Amino acid sequence: MREKLERLVAEMVERGIRLEDGLAAFERTFIAAVLARADGNLGEAARQLRIHRNTLRRKMVEYRLK
């Protein structure tokens, strides 16, 4: 896992991606994967992410996730 992450970071640095954009892309993808794993159940996804359900909902709006 660490090697994959290092390769991804190296590619992002090479392409000039800003930290803020990279973090947002990671968070959006991570949240979408957990939501899919929880079959769209917000309470379960929030529990798995260890964040409050309202925080998850806010991030879903921010990242335009359904």
N, C-alpha and C positions, 0 to 999 in steps of 0.2 A: 504494500500500500504506500509506504513512504517513497519508494522509487517512482511510482506513478505520479504521486503528488509533486515530487521534485521535477519530473519531466514537464508536467503541466505548468508549474510555476515558471520554469525556464522558458517555455514557449510563450507564456503570457508576457514575461519581461522582454523577450525578443520582439514581440509585436507591439510593445509600448503600451500595454493595457495598464490603466491606472489602478492603484490598490482599491480605491472606492468601487470602481466598476467590477473588479474581480471578486471582491467580497459580496457585492450585491448578486452577481451571477451565481456564486456558490450558494448563498443563502436561498435564493429563489429555487434553484435546482434541488437542494437538500429538502426544503419544505415540500416541494411538489412530490418528491419521492416518498416522503413520509405520509403525505396525504393519500397517495395512491395505495400505499401499503395498508393504511387504515380504512380503505374503501370510502374515503371522503368523510369519515366520522371526525368532526372537528375536535371533540373532546378527547378521543383516543389519540389523534395526531398531536394535540397539545401535550398530552401526558408523555408520549414518546419523545417529543422535542424538549420536554421539561420547561415549558413556558406556559403562561396563562392563556386560556382560550381566547380572551379578548386581544391579547398580543398577537396570537396566530391570525385572528380575523383581520386585524390592522395590517399585518404583513401580507396577507392574501390580497387585500385591496391595493396595497402599495405595489405589489408585484403582478397584479392583475391575474391572480390564480382563482380558479373556480372550485 
